[in-house]
């Protein structure tokens, strides 16, 4: 079963709204809070599914968390991630929450890996910058 064109458009509109609510790049503290909240929601989903409990976050909360992770590390171009988020933001689609586990884990793992890469690049850039800022006077 595939999402209809109207469902996809509505999900994309919701994602656009989420994007506008995220803090600006210079607000590092709020970005960190958004990241941690998103990661916590996804981790609680994963723990609940793996434990086979019914304490699963609502679909839209999970969709928002997944979107925030991929947007904050610029993985928004991945069609599989967008499809997953679209399905999560379309509750009438009737996704099987337990069946989404591998896709949600993949999204989370990609985002965490990309965050590590970005942090490493920033650390290298700061080290290079401080090495070239040497001034005798």
C-alpha positions as CSV (number, residue, x, y, z in Angstrom):
1,X,0.0,0.0,0.0
2,X,1.4,3.4,-1.0
3,X,0.6,6.9,0.2
4,X,-1.7,8.8,-2.1
5,X,-0.5,12.0,-3.7
6,X,-2.6,14.1,-1.3
7,X,-1.2,12.2,1.7
8,X,2.4,12.8,0.5
9,X,1.7,16.5,0.0
10,X,0.2,16.8,3.4
11,X,3.1,15.0,5.0
12,X,5.6,17.3,3.1
13,X,3.6,20.3,4.4
14,X,3.9,19.0,7.9
15,X,7.6,18.5,7.5
16,X,7.9,22.1,6.2
17,X,6.1,23.3,9.3
18,X,8.5,21.3,11.5
19,X,11.5,22.8,9.7
20,X,10.2,26.3,10.4
21,X,9.8,25.6,14.1
22,X,13.4,24.3,14.5
23,X,15.8,26.8,16.1
24,X,18.3,28.7,13.8
25,X,21.7,27.2,13.4
26,X,23.4,29.7,15.6
27,X,21.2,28.7,18.6
28,X,23.4,25.7,19.6
29,X,21.7,25.1,23.0
30,X,18.2,24.8,21.5
31,X,19.5,22.7,18.7
32,X,21.1,20.4,21.2
33,X,17.8,20.2,23.1
34,X,15.8,19.4,20.0
35,X,18.4,16.7,19.1
36,X,18.2,15.1,22.5
37,X,14.4,15.2,22.6
38,X,14.2,13.6,19.2
39,X,16.8,10.9,20.1
40,X,15.0,10.2,23.4
41,X,11.6,9.7,21.6
42,X,13.2,7.4,19.0
43,X,15.1,5.4,21.7
44,X,11.9,5.0,23.7
45,X,10.1,3.7,20.6
46,X,13.0,1.2,19.9
47,X,13.0,0.1,23.6
48,X,9.2,-0.4,23.6
49,X,9.2,-2.3,20.4
50,X,12.1,-4.5,21.4
51,X,10.4,-5.2,24.7
52,X,7.1,-5.8,22.9
53,X,5.3,-3.4,25.2
54,X,2.5,-1.0,24.2
55,X,4.3,2.0,25.6
56,X,5.1,3.3,22.1
57,X,5.2,7.1,21.4
58,X,2.4,8.4,19.2
59,X,3.0,8.2,15.4
60,X,3.2,11.9,14.9
61,X,5.7,12.3,17.8
62,X,7.9,9.6,16.3
63,X,7.6,11.2,12.9
64,X,8.6,14.6,14.2
65,X,11.5,13.1,16.1
66,X,12.7,11.3,13.0
67,X,12.4,14.4,10.9
68,X,14.3,16.5,13.5
69,X,17.2,14.1,13.5
70,X,17.6,14.0,9.7
71,X,17.0,17.7,9.3
72,X,19.5,18.7,11.9
73,X,22.3,16.8,10.2
74,X,21.2,17.4,6.7
75,X,20.1,13.9,5.7
76,X,16.8,15.3,4.3
77,X,17.6,14.2,0.8
78,X,17.4,10.5,1.6
79,X,14.1,9.3,-0.1
80,X,13.8,6.3,2.3
81,X,13.9,8.6,5.3
82,X,11.3,11.0,3.8
83,X,9.0,8.0,3.0
84,X,9.3,6.7,6.5
85,X,8.5,10.1,8.0
86,X,5.6,10.6,5.5
87,X,4.1,7.3,6.6
88,X,4.5,8.2,10.3
89,X,2.8,11.6,9.7
90,X,-0.1,9.9,7.9
91,X,-1.9,8.0,10.7
92,X,-4.8,6.9,8.5
93,X,-2.2,5.1,6.4
94,X,-2.2,2.4,9.1
95,X,1.5,1.6,9.5
96,X,2.5,-1.3,11.6
97,X,4.5,0.3,14.4
98,X,6.3,-2.9,15.3
99,X,7.3,-3.5,11.7
100,X,8.9,-0.1,11.3
101,X,11.7,-0.9,13.8
102,X,14.5,-1.7,11.2
103,X,13.7,1.5,9.3
104,X,13.6,3.7,12.4
105,X,16.9,2.2,13.6
106,X,18.5,2.8,10.2
107,X,17.4,6.4,10.2
108,X,18.7,6.9,13.8
109,X,22.0,5.2,13.1
110,X,22.5,7.3,9.9
111,X,21.8,10.5,11.8
112,X,24.1,9.7,14.7
113,X,26.9,8.7,12.3
114,X,26.4,12.0,10.3
115,X,26.5,13.9,13.6
116,X,29.8,12.3,14.5
117,X,31.2,13.2,11.1
118,X,30.1,16.8,11.5
119,X,31.6,17.0,15.0
120,X,34.9,15.5,13.7
121,X,35.0,18.0,10.8
122,X,34.3,20.9,13.2
123,X,37.0,19.7,15.6
124,X,39.6,19.5,12.8
125,X,38.6,23.0,11.5
126,X,39.0,24.5,15.0
127,X,42.4,22.8,15.4
128,X,43.5,24.1,12.0
129,X,42.2,27.6,12.8
130,X,43.9,27.8,16.2
131,X,47.2,26.5,14.6
132,X,47.2,29.3,12.0
133,X,46.2,32.0,14.5
134,X,49.6,32.1,16.0
135,X,50.7,35.7,16.4
136,X,54.0,36.8,17.9
137,X,52.8,40.3,18.7
